[in-house]
Amino acid sequence: MACFSFLRRRKRSVGGGVAPPSGSYDSARTGTSSITSGGSSAASGGRGKQHSAVSSTASQRSIPDLYEERAHKLRAFDFDELRNATNDFSRMNKIGEGGFGSVYKAFLRSPDGKGPRIPVAIKKLNQKGLQGHKQWLAEVQFLAVFEHPNLVKLLGFCAKDGERGIERLLVYEFMPNKSLEDHLFNKAYPPLPWSLRLQIALGVAEGLAYLHDGEVQVIYRDFKASNVLLDREFKAKLSDFGLAREGPTGGQTHVTTAVVGTYGYAAPDYIETGHLTIKSDVWSFGVVLYEVLTGRRSLERNRPMNEQKLLEWVKQFPVESRKFSMIIDPKLKGVFSPDAAREIAKLANRCLVKNPKERPSMGEVVEESSGDETLDKESSERNTVVIREEDSTAGLGTAAMVTQFLDIARG
């Protein structure tokens, strides 16, 4: 398996800050309600229990333990500072909205007041409902503990309780190229080139592997294209950790909790039993791989009945059959590596095996996808030509990045 083989991993560091928010992680990891069909998930319910079985690889250290050590990295923002930066949360500054609330673009100065202002994304949670606070708290604590090039960077938070209600805000690094969902499905964006799709797929695989195999095992639980954000160079970063959970500990194999997530991405074994494991994320990754290949959403109600569910539709075009190429996103206009496409489909199928124990781990996905083989020269040259034609619409930043990776592909 070497479908992402011409891409190479890079590292980066994270800066500092002060002051942890009040509250405990236990309250943040409360079990939640039901699958939602698109957008961000709502949540409610009681705390999930863990069922015992064979040994787990997760560390015995907990998120609260690590948070106490690392919370200093985050900055505690004043509410008035964030309100002023967004022009009182003006609709003109709004760049996104979901079940959690709204996201605004703003510019903030560094804590010492020196240097130019930097662009940030400010997430302002809805004031209604306790669950919003729980998801806010979970996100603060997870992103204070973990840092990785493929996780979005949380710069700080704001918590204000007053007569007009509670205010819960999160401040992130700004991601100028929005989400993978936007670039795959929104016709307002130019088609995402083949090699860039592979770069993004490998990036999110590395992010998930980091969460699954770290000092504390984390189950992301809501992996989907809309939660994959893209920076200026189209590096993929996982965002929205409000539904994330610690993995099983103490010799247990799964966490039992109420089922949440987004319909079309959640693993069937998790939906049926409430048993949550890292293999639940692996299933979701398989779904997104097929979205990357086909340019279709996991669920599209406006298509003919036999094409509405992506995973059912692709079964009509087996990987080894001549018909397989018919599933490839037509927006690519035939500019892709057929061999790599088949390898990605095979990988997706392994991730989508019904028995979760038979699915690969994300660590195995990354290891197998980072081999020594490269894309064939002809495919690379064809990609380069198309990218140059699209420079005027896709932007020089995109073209330069893709050309760089294609140069690596040629060896």
Helices and strands as residue ranges (DSSP letters): H 25-28, E 35-36, E 49-52, H 63-70, G 71-73, E 75-76, H 79-85, G 91-93, E 94-98, E 101-108, E 118-125, H 130-145, E 154-162, E 165-173, H 180-185, H 194-213, E 218-219, G 225-227, E 228-230, E 236-238, E 245-246, E 252-256, E 261-262, H 268-273, E 275-276, H 278-294, G 305-307, H 310-314, G 322-327, G 330-332, H 338-351, G 356-358, H 362-369, H 377-389, H 391-394, H 396-410
